[in-house]
Amino acid sequence: MRMDNPLFAGRFSQSLTNALASGHSIEAATKLADNNFYSTLQQQATLLGIKTIIGYMLILAIALAVVTAFIPFHKTIRVPVVKTGDDMA
């Protein structure tokens, strides 16, 4: 990310300030702020991937439900009805 992005700059500077206030050196504080940003970025990317997969699964489930609603299951397989006692020897 670039520092001209106001959202990134705000979060990075806040994380950097918190790390410096905790007593870390400037190098360690910068590294902590970077790690904080990248962990947030990875978390958001994972959530986006999960959301996409769930969306595709929902579309597939709806399409499957529509297809199965119009298949006449009662006409596909004819099973003979056997009365009680007729099949016993």
GIPEKA-V295015 format. One record per helix or strand. SS is the DSSP state (h for helix, s for strand). FROM is the first residue (numbers start at 1). TO is the last residue. If there is no record, write none. Layout:
BEGIN
ss=<SS:SS>
from=<FROM:FROM>
to=<TO:TO>
END
This chain:
BEGIN
ss=<h:h:h>
from=<6:26:73>
to=<21:69:75>
END
